[in-house]
Amino acid sequence: MKKILTLILASALGGVMTLSTYKLFLEEQDSLVTVTDSDSALSYFQTSNKAVTTYGNMTAPDFTVAAEDAVHAVVHVKNTTISKAPLTLQDLYMGRSPERAQVGTGSGVIISPDGYIITNNHVINGSQQLSITLNNNKIYNAELIGTDEKTDIALLKIDAGDDLPFATFGDSDQAKVGEWVLAVGNPFNLTSTVTAGIISAKSRDLSGINSQSFIQTDAAVNPGNSGGALVNTRGELIGINTAISSQTGSYIGYSFAVPSNIARKVVEDIMEFGNVQNGILGVRGGELNSKSAESFEVNATQGFYVSEIEEGSGAEKAGIKKGDIIKKIDNITISKFSDLSGYLSTKRPKDVVNLMVIRNGSEKNIPVTLSKSEILTIEFLEMQLRNIPNDVKESSNISNGVAVIKNGNYALYKNLGINTGYIITAINDQTIKNVDDVMKLKLKYGDALEENIKKLSVITSSGQKESFIFR
């Protein structure tokens, strides 16, 4: 009996010692780390200054606070367009069929208490009427302030009379792969819906031409989510949900969002300048991998190889040379071109960026002042107009004008022949030097633009000068 009691006592004592050892040496203590952001730069929209909190012990993420904030800032966008069916033989005898209203829907995010709303350009494209439904079911007509087709961002405005709940911008550059995020929107015409996932990748390019830089997530996004919010667990807006990767049109695993730093810069440019101010570096080349490194005859397999430098650009003035390999921009590592192009999309002309380049095996840090892009595009009377590069003006003996690069206005094409390749030199006898002059007319006339255009002076694609008078 004494032996049995001795064994039981020894076992109990061993268990206590084991548990004490585990608590002392193996179990990590909860540690709280708080980092605050003291950046107070002047901006149109409020930047979140919430503390970033991490815990030593991993716990299940709590999405409730972020979801509660986000659903009230996300709105339903209704886009009504008027369309005509193509002319048929029956129409010649029975008369034209009436115009038909087509309705498209999507999502948007309120980004200021006075009613500015950010959404996707493809959500509102071609609209004759826009209406916004808030999370409390109140409906307002919306004004289109401006769009940027390149980034697929549009800015709307409603007048609600009272301050509205709104989302604060987070810093998308600080978002990490593997970080939890919430996608908030109105899929399939439902009211605000929240789904969760993680950031799967950053600087993702879907176009194949390295012009885009998306945040990729596995949060479920479906038709109707476009223009909605991608927020982190602190409720900060870090992206605008834009696209899905699917062969069926519905979510099958991956969704893509425009980073908030790009979206914010676009809408602030629209508010201040009427269009997007693109700061350009002035280099051409390609991203490095094992195959391209061999063709460029370099050893590096990451970075951007500079093969050409634009004359008069900031890169040329700063001393960037052919053969340089750009490894970092403002301490952001460049693994592929979309890393570089995405960051530059957040910058304006005259902004200074610091490049770390490899030249002949040595590192060099070079500050570059970004220049203004001469290739700007604007929508006008359902046409896309673009600035004409100076070298093209000189070779074509053209002193002023903007080029038509796309014409979606059937009447102008059918009746007047205005098409791609035409150059608009004057509107209402006012000389047009560039797209900024066209933008001034758009801002002057607003919704009454079309009825106030009385005359267009053009140079045809064959070089003939013509004028069209509208009565």
C-alpha positions in Angstrom: 0.0 0.0 0.0 2.9 2.4 0.9 4.5 1.6 -2.5 1.2 2.5 -4.3 0.9 5.8 -2.4 4.5 6.6 -3.2 3.9 6.0 -6.9 0.8 8.2 -6.9 2.5 11.0 -5.1 5.5 10.8 -7.4 3.2 10.9 -10.5 1.4 14.0 -9.2 4.6 15.8 -8.3 6.0 15.0 -11.8 2.8 16.4 -13.4 3.1 19.6 -11.4 6.7 20.1 -12.4 6.0 19.4 -16.0 3.2 21.9 -16.1 5.3 24.5 -14.3 8.2 24.0 -16.7 5.8 24.3 -19.7 4.3 27.6 -18.3 7.7 29.0 -17.6 9.6 28.0 -20.7 7.3 27.0 -23.5 4.1 29.1 -23.2 4.6 32.6 -24.6 3.2 35.5 -22.6 0.7 37.8 -24.2 2.6 40.8 -25.4 1.0 44.0 -26.8 2.8 46.1 -29.4 1.3 49.4 -30.5 2.5 51.5 -33.4 0.9 54.9 -34.1 1.0 57.0 -37.2 1.8 60.6 -36.7 1.5 61.6 -40.4 -0.6 64.8 -40.6 -0.3 65.7 -44.2 -3.1 67.9 -45.7 -5.6 65.8 -47.7 -9.1 65.8 -49.0 -10.2 62.7 -47.2 -9.6 61.5 -43.7 -6.8 59.1 -43.1 -7.2 56.5 -40.3 -5.0 57.0 -37.3 -6.0 53.9 -35.5 -3.3 52.1 -33.6 -1.9 49.0 -35.2 -2.1 46.2 -32.6 -0.5 42.8 -32.7 -0.6 40.0 -30.1 2.1 37.6 -29.1 -0.4 34.7 -29.0 -2.5 34.2 -32.2 -6.2 34.4 -31.6 -9.1 34.1 -34.0 -9.6 37.4 -35.8 -12.6 39.5 -34.8 -14.3 41.1 -37.9 -17.3 42.5 -36.1 -16.1 46.1 -35.6 -14.7 46.4 -39.1 -17.8 44.9 -40.6 -20.1 47.2 -38.6 -18.2 50.3 -39.8 -17.9 49.2 -43.4 -21.5 48.2 -44.1 -22.7 51.7 -43.3 -20.2 53.3 -45.6 -20.9 51.0 -48.6 -23.8 51.9 -50.9 -25.7 50.4 -53.8 -25.2 52.1 -57.1 -27.9 52.0 -59.8 -27.0 53.0 -63.3 -29.8 53.7 -65.8 -28.8 53.9 -69.5 -31.1 54.6 -72.5 -30.4 52.4 -75.6 -31.9 52.1 -79.0 -32.1 48.8 -80.9 -30.3 48.7 -84.3 -32.5 49.9 -87.2 -34.4 47.0 -88.9 -36.4 46.6 -92.0 -39.6 46.4 -89.9 -38.7 49.8 -88.4 -39.0 51.4 -91.9 -42.6 50.3 -92.2 -43.8 50.3 -88.5 -41.7 53.1 -87.2 -38.7 53.0 -84.8 -39.2 51.1 -81.6 -39.1 53.3 -78.4 -35.9 53.8 -76.5 -35.4 51.2 -73.7 -34.0 51.8 -70.3 -31.3 49.4 -69.2 -30.3 49.1 -65.5 -26.9 48.1 -64.2 -26.0 47.8 -60.5 -22.9 47.8 -58.4 -21.4 49.1 -55.2 -19.7 52.3 -54.0 -18.0 53.5 -50.8 -18.7 56.8 -49.1 -15.3 58.5 -48.4 -16.4 61.8 -46.9 -19.2 62.9 -44.6 -20.5 65.4 -47.3 -21.3 62.6 -49.7 -18.4 61.9 -52.0 -18.5 58.3 -53.2 -15.9 56.2 -54.9 -16.8 53.3 -57.3 -15.6 51.6 -60.5 -15.8 53.4 -63.8 -17.4 50.3 -65.4 -20.2 50.5 -62.9 -21.3 53.9 -64.0 -20.1 53.9 -67.6 -22.6 55.3 -70.1 -25.1 56.3 -67.5 -28.0 58.7 -68.1 -29.1 58.6 -64.4 -27.3 57.4 -61.3 -29.0 56.7 -58.0 -27.5 55.7 -54.6 -29.2 53.6 -52.0 -27.7 53.9 -48.5 -27.6 51.0 -46.0 -30.6 52.6 -44.3 -32.5 52.3 -47.6 -32.6 56.0 -48.3 -32.2 56.8 -52.0 -30.5 59.8 -53.6 -29.7 60.9 -57.1 -25.9 61.1 -57.7 -23.8 63.5 -59.7 -20.8 62.1 -61.7 -17.8 64.2 -60.7 -15.2 62.4 -62.9 -13.7 59.1 -64.0 -10.4 57.5 -64.9 -10.8 54.6 -67.3 -7.2 53.5 -66.9 -7.6 52.7 -63.2 -11.3 51.9 -63.5 -12.1 54.5 -60.8 -15.0 57.0 -60.7 -16.1 59.7 -58.2 -19.7 60.5 -57.5 -21.4 63.0 -55.1 -24.8 62.9 -53.4 -26.4 65.6 -51.2 -27.9 64.0 -48.2 -28.3 67.1 -46.1 -26.7 65.5 -43.1 -23.2 64.0 -42.4 -22.9 60.5 -43.6 -20.9 57.5 -42.3 -17.8 57.1 -44.3 -14.7 54.9 -44.7 -11.3 56.1 -43.8 -8.4 55.3 -46.1 -5.7 52.9 -45.0 -2.2 52.6 -46.5 -2.4 49.8 -49.1 1.4 49.8 -49.4 1.5 48.5 -45.8 -0.9 45.7 -46.4 0.7 42.3 -46.2 0.2 39.0 -48.0 -1.6 36.7 -45.7 -3.4 39.6 -43.9 -7.1 39.1 -43.2 -9.5 41.4 -45.2 -13.2 41.9 -45.7 -15.0 42.5 -49.0 -18.1 44.5 -48.6 -20.6 45.1 -51.4 -24.0 44.4 -52.9 -23.7 41.1 -54.9 -26.7 39.9 -56.9 -28.6 43.1 -55.9 -28.6 42.0 -52.2 -28.1 44.5 -49.5 -24.6 45.1 -48.0 -22.9 41.7 -47.7 -19.6 41.0 -45.9 -17.2 38.2 -46.9 -13.8 37.4 -45.4 -10.5 36.2 -46.9 -6.8 36.9 -46.9 -4.6 38.9 -49.2 -3.2 36.3 -51.7 -0.9 38.6 -53.7 0.0 42.2 -54.3 0.9 44.1 -57.5 -1.1 41.7 -59.6 -1.4 42.6 -63.3 -4.4 41.2 -65.2 -3.9 43.0 -68.5 -0.8 41.2 -69.6 0.7 44.6 -70.5 2.0 45.5 -67.0 -0.3 48.6 -66.7 -2.2 47.4 -63.6 -1.4 46.7 -60.0 -4.2 44.9 -58.1 -4.5 43.5 -54.6 -5.5 39.8 -55.0 -7.6 38.2 -52.3 -9.6 35.0 -51.8 -12.6 36.9 -50.3 -15.8 36.0 -52.2 -16.7 38.7 -54.7 -19.6 38.4 -57.2 -21.4 40.5 -59.7 -22.7 43.6 -57.9 -19.6 43.8 -55.7 -17.7 46.0 -58.2 -16.9 49.4 -56.6 -17.3 48.0 -53.1 -14.9 48.2 -50.2 -11.9 46.0 -49.3 -11.1 46.7 -45.7 -8.6 45.4 -43.2 -9.6 44.2 -39.7 -9.3 47.7 -38.4 -12.0 48.8 -40.9 -9.6 50.9 -43.0 -10.3 51.0 -46.7 -7.3 49.4 -48.5 -8.9 48.6 -51.9 -11.9 49.0 -54.2 -13.1 45.6 -55.4 -13.0 45.6 -59.2 -12.7 42.2 -60.8 -12.8 38.4 -60.4 -11.0 35.6 -62.1 -13.8 33.4 -63.4 -14.9 31.4 -66.5 -18.5 31.6 -65.3 -18.9 35.2 -64.3 -19.2 34.3 -60.7 -16.7 33.9 -57.9 -14.5 30.8 -58.1 -11.6 31.6 -55.8 -9.9 34.9 -56.5 -10.9 38.6 -56.6 -9.0 41.7 -57.3 -9.1 45.3 -55.9 -7.6 48.6 -56.9 -5.2 49.5 -54.0 -6.5 52.4 -51.9 -3.4 54.5 -52.4 -4.0 54.5 -56.2 -7.8 55.0 -55.8 -7.3 57.9 -53.4 -4.8 59.7 -55.6 -7.2 59.4 -58.6 -10.2 60.9 -56.8 -8.1 63.7 -55.3 -6.7 64.5 -58.7 -10.2 64.6 -60.2 -11.4 67.0 -57.4 -8.4 69.3 -57.7 -7.6 69.2 -61.5 -10.6 67.7 -63.2 -8.5 64.8 -64.5 -5.7 62.5 -63.3 -2.2 63.9 -63.1 0.2 61.1 -64.1 3.7 61.5 -63.0 6.1 59.6 -65.3 9.5 58.3 -64.7 10.5 58.3 -68.4 12.1 54.8 -68.8 11.3 51.8 -71.0 12.5 48.3 -70.5 11.3 45.1 -68.9 11.0 43.2 -65.7 13.8 40.7 -65.0 13.5 36.9 -64.7 15.8 34.1 -65.7 14.8 34.3 -69.4 14.9 38.1 -69.8 18.1 38.3 -67.7 19.8 36.1 -70.3 18.6 38.3 -73.2 19.7 41.5 -71.4 23.0 39.8 -70.5 22.7 40.5 -66.8 22.9 38.3 -63.7 20.0 39.7 -61.7 16.6 38.0 -62.0 14.6 40.6 -60.1 14.1 44.3 -60.8 13.4 46.5 -63.8 15.9 46.7 -66.6 16.2 50.1 -68.3 16.6 49.6 -72.1 15.5 53.1 -73.2 15.2 56.6 -71.7 12.7 59.2 -72.9 14.3 62.5 -74.0 13.6 65.3 -71.6 12.2 63.1 -68.9 12.9 63.2 -65.2 14.9 60.0 -65.5 17.2 61.5 -68.2 17.7 64.7 -66.1 18.6 62.6 -63.0 21.2 60.6 -64.8 19.5 57.2 -65.2 21.3 55.3 -67.9 20.5 52.5 -70.3 21.5 49.2 -68.6 20.6 50.3 -65.1 18.5 47.9 -63.0 15.9 49.5 -60.8 15.8 47.5 -57.6 13.8 49.8 -55.3 11.7 52.9 -55.4 11.3 54.8 -52.1 12.5 51.6 -50.3 9.8 49.5 -52.0 11.3 46.4 -53.6 10.7 46.0 -57.4 10.2 42.4 -58.2 8.2 43.0 -61.3 7.1 46.0 -63.4 3.7 46.2 -61.8 5.5 47.0 -58.5 7.0 50.0 -60.2 4.0 51.1 -62.2 1.6 50.6 -59.3 3.7 52.9 -57.0 4.1 55.5 -59.7 0.3 55.6 -60.1 0.2 57.2 -56.6 2.5 60.0 -57.6 2.0 63.3 -59.4 4.2 65.4 -61.7 7.0 67.1 -59.8 6.9 64.5 -57.0 10.4 63.2 -56.2 11.1 59.5 -55.9 14.3 57.8 -54.8 15.6 55.0 -56.9 18.1 52.4 -55.9 19.7 51.1 -59.1 22.4 48.6 -59.9 24.9 50.0 -62.4 28.0 47.9 -63.3 27.5 45.8 -60.2 27.4 48.8 -57.8 24.4 50.2 -56.0 23.5 53.9 -56.6 20.7 55.9 -55.0 19.3 58.5 -57.4 16.5 61.0 -56.7 14.2 61.6 -59.7 11.7 64.3 -60.2 8.7 62.9 -62.1 7.6 64.7 -65.2 4.1 65.2 -66.6 2.7 62.7 -69.1 2.0 64.3 -72.5 -0.4 61.4 -73.3 -3.7 62.3 -71.5 -7.0 60.9 -72.5 -10.5 62.4 -71.9 -14.1 61.5 -72.7 -16.0 64.0 -74.8 -19.3 63.5 -76.6 -18.8 59.7 -76.3 -15.4 60.1 -78.0 -12.0 59.4 -76.4 -9.6 62.3 -77.1 -5.9 62.2 -76.5 -3.1 64.8 -76.5 -0.8 64.7 -79.5 2.9 64.2 -78.7 5.1 67.1 -79.7 7.2 65.1 -82.2 4.0 64.0 -84.0 2.8 67.6 -84.2 6.1 68.6 -85.7 6.2 65.8 -88.3 2.6 66.4 -89.2 2.9 70.2 -89.3 0.1 70.5 -86.7 0.2 73.4 -84.2 -2.7 72.4 -81.9 -5.5 69.9 -81.4 -6.4 66.6 -79.8 -6.7 63.2 -81.5 -9.8 61.1 -81.6 -8.6 57.6 -80.6 -12.1 56.1 -80.2 -15.6 57.2 -81.3 -18.6 55.7 -79.5 -20.9 58.5 -80.8 -22.8 56.8 -83.7 -24.4 60.1 -84.9 -21.0 61.8 -85.3 -19.6 58.8 -87.1 -22.6 58.1 -89.3 -23.5 61.6 -90.2 -20.2 63.4 -90.2 -17.6 60.6 -90.6 -15.7 61.6 -87.4 -13.7 58.6 -86.5 -10.3 57.4 -85.1 -7.5 59.4 -86.6 -9.4 62.7 -86.8 -8.0 65.7 -84.9 -10.2 68.3 -83.3 -8.6 71.7 -83.5 -11.4 74.0 -82.3 -14.7 73.8 -80.5 -17.2 76.7 -80.9 -14.3 78.6 -82.7 -12.2 78.3 -79.5 -8.7 76.9 -80.2 -8.1 73.5 -78.6 -4.4 73.0 -77.7 -4.8 69.9 -75.5 -7.2 67.9 -73.4 -7.1 70.5 -70.6 -8.9 72.9 -72.9 -11.6 70.2 -73.5 -11.9 69.6 -69.8 -12.5 73.3 -69.2 -15.5 73.1 -71.6 -16.8 70.0 -69.8 -16.6 71.8 -66.5 -18.2 75.0 -67.9 -21.3 73.3 -69.4 -21.7 70.3 -67.2 -24.8 68.2 -68.0 -25.7 70.7 -70.8 -22.4 70.1 -72.7 -23.9 68.4 -75.8 -26.5 71.1 -76.4 -23.9 73.9 -76.1 -21.5 72.5 -78.7 -22.3 74.5 -81.8 -19.3 73.9 -84.0 -16.4 71.4 -84.4 -13.3 72.1 -86.5 -11.3 69.1 -87.4 -8.5 67.7 -89.5 -9.6 64.5 -91.2 -7.4 61.3 -91.2 -6.5 62.3 -94.8 -5.3 65.7 -93.7 -8.3 67.8 -94.9 -9.6 70.7 -92.7 -13.3 70.7 -92.2 -15.9 72.4 -89.9 -19.2 71.0 -88.7 -22.0 73.3 -87.5 -24.7 71.9 -85.2 -28.1 73.6 -85.3 
